[in-house]
Amino acid sequence: MVEADLLYEHYKETVAKNETSIRSRNRYFVALLVVAGLSAVLTANPLFFQELAASLAETKLGLSPSPLNAGAADVLVWLTTLYLLVRYIQLAIGIERNYIYLKSLEHDLEKAIGSHAFCREGDVYADNYPFALNLIDFAYKAVFPCAFLLSCIVHMSMSVRMKLSLPYLAVSTALFGVTVLLLASYMAFLISANRTSKVKCGERK
Protein backbone atom coordinates (compact mmCIF):
# COMPACT_ATOMS: atom_id res chain seq x y z
CA MET A 1 0.00 0.00 0.00
CA VAL A 2 3.05 2.26 0.09
CA GLU A 3 2.67 2.97 -3.62
CA ALA A 4 -1.01 3.81 -3.15
CA ASP A 5 -0.21 6.16 -0.25
CA LEU A 6 2.43 7.97 -2.28
CA LEU A 7 0.09 8.26 -5.25
CA TYR A 8 -2.69 9.58 -3.04
CA GLU A 9 -0.46 12.26 -1.47
CA HIS A 10 0.74 13.31 -4.90
CA TYR A 11 -2.84 13.34 -6.17
CA LYS A 12 -3.97 15.61 -3.29
CA GLU A 13 -1.04 17.96 -3.90
CA THR A 14 -1.76 18.11 -7.64
CA VAL A 15 -5.46 18.83 -7.05
CA ALA A 16 -4.57 21.62 -4.60
CA LYS A 17 -2.11 23.18 -7.06
CA ASN A 18 -4.68 23.03 -9.82
CA GLU A 19 -7.29 24.77 -7.67
CA THR A 20 -4.76 27.50 -6.85
CA SER A 21 -4.05 27.91 -10.57
CA ILE A 22 -7.77 28.23 -11.30
CA ARG A 23 -8.13 31.02 -8.74
CA SER A 24 -5.12 32.83 -10.21
CA ARG A 25 -6.45 32.41 -13.74
CA ASN A 26 -9.75 33.95 -12.69
CA ARG A 27 -7.95 36.97 -11.25
CA TYR A 28 -5.98 37.48 -14.45
CA PHE A 29 -9.20 37.07 -16.43
CA VAL A 30 -10.74 39.97 -14.50
CA ALA A 31 -7.56 42.02 -14.94
CA LEU A 32 -7.69 41.46 -18.70
CA LEU A 33 -11.29 42.63 -18.77
CA VAL A 34 -10.20 45.81 -16.95
CA VAL A 35 -7.39 46.35 -19.47
CA ALA A 36 -9.84 45.82 -22.34
CA GLY A 37 -12.02 48.50 -20.73
CA LEU A 38 -9.04 50.85 -20.50
CA SER A 39 -8.30 50.21 -24.17
CA ALA A 40 -11.90 51.13 -24.97
CA VAL A 41 -11.48 54.37 -23.01
CA LEU A 42 -8.25 55.07 -24.86
CA THR A 43 -10.01 54.44 -28.16
CA ALA A 44 -12.82 56.85 -27.29
CA ASN A 45 -10.48 59.46 -25.82
CA PRO A 46 -6.86 59.04 -26.95
CA LEU A 47 -5.64 61.77 -24.59
CA PHE A 48 -7.31 60.32 -21.50
CA PHE A 49 -4.22 58.73 -19.98
CA GLN A 50 -2.05 61.68 -20.88
CA GLU A 51 -4.48 64.05 -19.16
CA LEU A 52 -4.78 61.71 -16.16
CA ALA A 53 -1.00 61.43 -15.85
CA ALA A 54 -0.64 65.21 -16.11
CA SER A 55 -3.22 65.74 -13.37
CA LEU A 56 -1.63 63.18 -11.05
CA ALA A 57 1.89 64.42 -11.72
CA GLU A 58 0.89 67.99 -10.94
CA THR A 59 -1.24 67.30 -7.84
CA LYS A 60 0.79 64.49 -6.29
CA LEU A 61 4.34 65.19 -7.46
CA GLY A 62 4.26 68.84 -8.40
CA LEU A 63 5.53 68.02 -11.90
CA SER A 64 4.59 70.05 -14.94
CA PRO A 65 4.45 69.18 -17.81
CA SER A 66 3.37 65.55 -17.59
CA PRO A 67 6.15 62.94 -17.76
CA LEU A 68 3.84 60.69 -19.82
CA ASN A 69 2.86 61.55 -23.38
CA ALA A 70 0.25 59.85 -25.58
CA GLY A 71 2.78 57.50 -27.18
CA ALA A 72 4.22 56.39 -23.85
CA ALA A 73 0.72 55.85 -22.47
CA ASP A 74 -0.18 53.70 -25.47
CA VAL A 75 2.97 51.57 -25.09
CA LEU A 76 2.29 51.21 -21.37
CA VAL A 77 -1.21 49.87 -22.04
CA TRP A 78 0.17 47.39 -24.59
CA LEU A 79 2.86 46.20 -22.19
CA THR A 80 0.30 45.70 -19.44
CA THR A 81 -2.01 43.87 -21.83
CA LEU A 82 0.72 41.54 -23.03
CA TYR A 83 1.99 40.73 -19.55
CA LEU A 84 -1.49 39.90 -18.23
CA LEU A 85 -2.28 37.86 -21.33
CA VAL A 86 0.93 35.83 -20.99
CA ARG A 87 0.16 34.99 -17.38
CA TYR A 88 -3.49 34.18 -18.16
CA ILE A 89 -2.58 31.84 -21.03
CA GLN A 90 0.16 30.14 -19.03
CA LEU A 91 -2.32 29.38 -16.27
CA ALA A 92 -5.17 28.42 -18.60
CA ILE A 93 -3.04 25.96 -20.58
CA GLY A 94 -1.54 24.59 -17.38
CA ILE A 95 -5.02 23.93 -16.00
CA GLU A 96 -6.10 22.11 -19.15
CA ARG A 97 -2.98 19.95 -19.05
CA ASN A 98 -3.39 19.33 -15.33
CA TYR A 99 -6.80 17.78 -15.92
CA ILE A 100 -5.18 15.29 -18.28
CA TYR A 101 -2.50 14.54 -15.70
CA LEU A 102 -5.04 14.21 -12.88
CA LYS A 103 -7.00 11.72 -14.92
CA SER A 104 -3.84 9.69 -15.39
CA LEU A 105 -3.21 9.77 -11.64
CA GLU A 106 -6.77 8.61 -11.02
CA HIS A 107 -6.13 5.70 -13.36
CA ASP A 108 -2.99 4.76 -11.41
CA LEU A 109 -4.84 5.04 -8.09
CA GLU A 110 -7.62 2.86 -9.43
CA LYS A 111 -5.11 0.14 -10.25
CA ALA A 112 -3.17 0.59 -7.00
CA ILE A 113 -6.13 0.33 -4.61
CA GLY A 114 -8.57 -1.64 -6.73
CA SER A 115 -11.33 0.94 -6.42
CA HIS A 116 -13.13 3.25 -8.84
CA ALA A 117 -13.56 5.96 -6.19
CA PHE A 118 -10.97 8.34 -7.66
CA CYS A 119 -12.78 9.68 -10.72
CA ARG A 120 -13.85 13.14 -9.52
CA GLU A 121 -11.41 15.31 -11.48
CA GLY A 122 -11.55 13.18 -14.61
CA ASP A 123 -14.46 11.05 -15.74
CA VAL A 124 -17.06 12.11 -13.17
CA TYR A 125 -16.33 15.79 -13.84
CA ALA A 126 -16.65 15.36 -17.60
CA ASP A 127 -19.55 12.89 -17.60
CA ASN A 128 -22.97 14.46 -18.32
CA TYR A 129 -21.38 17.91 -18.25
CA PRO A 130 -24.12 20.47 -17.37
CA PHE A 131 -25.27 22.82 -20.10
CA ALA A 132 -24.59 25.88 -17.91
CA LEU A 133 -20.97 24.80 -17.44
CA ASN A 134 -20.68 24.20 -21.17
CA LEU A 135 -21.80 27.80 -21.74
CA ILE A 136 -19.22 29.08 -19.26
CA ASP A 137 -16.56 26.91 -20.88
CA PHE A 138 -17.53 28.28 -24.29
CA ALA A 139 -17.32 31.85 -22.98
CA TYR A 140 -13.84 31.23 -21.57
CA LYS A 141 -12.49 29.38 -24.60
CA ALA A 142 -14.23 31.00 -27.57
CA VAL A 143 -16.07 34.22 -26.79
CA PHE A 144 -13.41 35.80 -24.60
CA PRO A 145 -10.38 35.15 -26.89
CA CYS A 146 -12.27 36.39 -29.97
CA ALA A 147 -13.65 39.46 -28.17
CA PHE A 148 -10.24 40.26 -26.71
CA LEU A 149 -8.61 39.90 -30.13
CA LEU A 150 -11.20 42.29 -31.57
CA SER A 151 -10.51 44.82 -28.81
CA CYS A 152 -6.78 44.61 -29.58
CA ILE A 153 -7.41 45.24 -33.28
CA VAL A 154 -9.57 48.27 -32.47
CA HIS A 155 -6.91 49.54 -30.07
CA MET A 156 -4.20 49.14 -32.71
CA SER A 157 -6.25 50.99 -35.30
CA MET A 158 -6.63 53.81 -32.78
CA SER A 159 -2.87 53.83 -32.20
CA VAL A 160 -2.36 54.33 -35.93
CA ARG A 161 -4.99 57.10 -36.09
CA MET A 162 -3.32 58.92 -33.21
CA LYS A 163 -0.27 59.46 -35.45
CA LEU A 164 2.16 58.67 -32.67
CA SER A 165 5.82 59.34 -33.20
CA LEU A 166 7.55 56.55 -35.12
CA PRO A 167 9.42 54.92 -32.16
CA TYR A 168 6.24 54.66 -30.08
CA LEU A 169 4.19 53.41 -33.02
CA ALA A 170 6.84 50.81 -33.86
CA VAL A 171 6.87 49.49 -30.28
CA SER A 172 3.05 49.44 -30.11
CA THR A 173 2.89 47.59 -33.44
CA ALA A 174 5.43 45.01 -32.27
CA LEU A 175 3.55 44.44 -29.02
CA PHE A 176 0.28 44.14 -30.94
CA GLY A 177 1.85 41.54 -33.22
CA VAL A 178 3.11 39.47 -30.30
CA THR A 179 -0.32 39.73 -28.63
CA VAL A 180 -2.12 38.49 -31.75
CA LEU A 181 0.37 35.64 -32.22
CA LEU A 182 -0.06 34.61 -28.60
CA LEU A 183 -3.85 34.68 -28.84
CA ALA A 184 -3.78 32.71 -32.10
CA SER A 185 -1.54 30.02 -30.60
CA TYR A 186 -3.75 29.81 -27.53
CA MET A 187 -6.89 29.42 -29.63
CA ALA A 188 -5.14 26.73 -31.71
CA PHE A 189 -4.30 24.89 -28.50
CA LEU A 190 -7.92 25.07 -27.33
CA ILE A 191 -9.16 23.69 -30.65
CA SER A 192 -6.76 20.74 -30.60
CA ALA A 193 -6.87 19.99 -26.88
CA ASN A 194 -8.81 16.97 -25.70
CA ARG A 195 -9.02 17.28 -21.93
CA THR A 196 -10.72 13.98 -21.19
CA SER A 197 -10.50 10.62 -22.90
CA LYS A 198 -13.55 8.61 -23.94
CA VAL A 199 -12.66 5.76 -21.62
CA LYS A 200 -14.47 6.05 -18.32
CA CYS A 201 -13.17 5.15 -14.89
CA GLY A 202 -13.73 1.46 -14.28
CA GLU A 203 -13.78 0.60 -17.99
CA ARG A 204 -9.99 0.50 -18.47
CA LYS A 205 -8.19 -2.75 -18.97
N, C-alpha and C positions, 0 to 999 in steps of 0.2 A: 504493500500500500504506500510505500515511500514515493514511488513514481506518481501515484494519484495525488498524494498530498502536495508534492512539488508542482504538479500541473494545476491543481486547484489554487494554490497561492499565486502562481503566475497569472492564472485566469482572472482572479480578483484584482490583481494589480493592473492588468491590461484593461479591464472594464473601467476601473477608477480613472485611469489615464484618458481613456476615450471620453468619459463623461466630462472631464476637465477640458478636453479639447473642444467638445461641443459647446460648453459655456463660453469659451474664448472665441470660438467662431461666431457665436451669436453677438458677442460684443463688437467684433470687427464688422459684422453685417450692419449693425446699427450705425457704426462710425462711417461706413461707406455710404449709407443713406444720407447722413449729415453732410458728407463731402459732396454728394450729388446735389443736395439742396444748395450748398454754397456755390457750386458751379452754375446752377440755375440763376442764382442771384447775380453772379458775375456776368452771365449772359445778358440778363435784363439791364444791369447797370455796371458796365465795365469799370467804372471808377470807384465802385463801392469800397473795395478793400484799400485802395489808395487813400480815399477820404477817411476811412476808419483808422488807418495807420497814422495819418496826419493828425487826427483828433487825439488819439491815444498818446502819440509822441509829444504833442504839445501840452496836454493836460497832465500826463503822468511823468514825462521825462524833461519837459521844457525844451524840446527840440523843435526847431522850425528852420527849413522845410522838412517834410516827412522823409525819413530814411528809406521808405519803400515806395517805388514807383509802380506803374501799372504792369510793366513787364516782369518785375521781380515778384509782384503779387501773383501773376499768372503762373510763373514757374513754381512758386511756393505751393499753390493749389495742386499743380500736377505732381510735384514730389510727394505731397501728402497722399494724394489719390493712389499713386503707384505703390507707396509703402504699405498702405492699408490693404490694397488689393493683393499684394504679395503675401502678406500674413494671412489674409482670409483664405486664399487659394491653398496655401500650404496646409492650413488646418482642415479645410474642407476635403482635400484629397487624402490627407492622413486619416480622417474619419472614415471615408469610404473604404480605404485599404484596411483599416483596423477591423471593420465588420467582417471582411474576408478572413482575416487572421483569427478573430474571435470564433468564427464558425469552425475553423480548423482546430482550434483548441478544444472546442466543444466535442468535436469528433474524437479527438485523442482522449478526452475525459470519459466519453461514452465507452470507449474500448477498455480504458484502465479500470473503471469501476463497475462496468457491466450494467449501466443504467442509462436511460434516455432522459434523465432529469435536466441535463445541461443543454438546453436548446433555446434559451430565452433570447440571446442576442443574435441568433442565426435564424433557424427555421421557424420558430414560434413567432418571432418578430415579423418575419416576411410573410408568413402564412395568413391568408385572408386579410391582407393589408387594408385598413379602413379607407373609404373614399376620401374622407377629410384629410387624412395624412398623405394620401396620394396628391391631393391638391396643394398641400403645403410643400411636398417634395417637388412638385412641378414648378411652384413659385420660386423655390430656392435654386433649382437646376436649370430652368428655362426662362422664366419671366425675368428674374432678376439679372442674369448675365446679359440678356438681350437689351433690357431697359438701361442697364448701366453702360453698355456699349453705345447705345443711342445718345445717352447724355454726354459721353466723352466726345462723340462726333460733333454734337452741337457746340460743346465747349471749344473744341479745336477750331470750328468754323468762326466762332466769336473771336478767338485769339488772332486769326488771320485778319478779320475785319477791323480789329483794333489797331492794325498797322504798327505793331510793336517794333522796336529796333531789332535789327537782324540777329544779334547774339541771343536775345531773349526768345525770339520767334524760333530760332534754330533749336534751342534747348527744349522749348515747349513741344515742338514737332517731334523731336527725338523721344521725349517722354510719352507723348501720345502714341507713337509707333510701338514702343515697348509695351504700353498698356493694352493696345489692341492685340498684339501678338500673344500676350499673357492670357487675355480673355479667350482668344481663339483656341489656344492650346488647352485651356481649362474646359471649354465647351466640348472639344474633341475627346477629352478624357471622359467627360460625363456620358457622351454618346456611346463610347466603346466599353465603359465599365459595366461589369455584371457583378453586383454586390453579393448576391446569394445564388447558390447553385440550385438546380432543380431536384437534387436528391434531398429528401427530408430526413431529419434525425430519426434513427431507428430503422431506416431503410437501406443503410450502407452495408456493404459486405465486409 
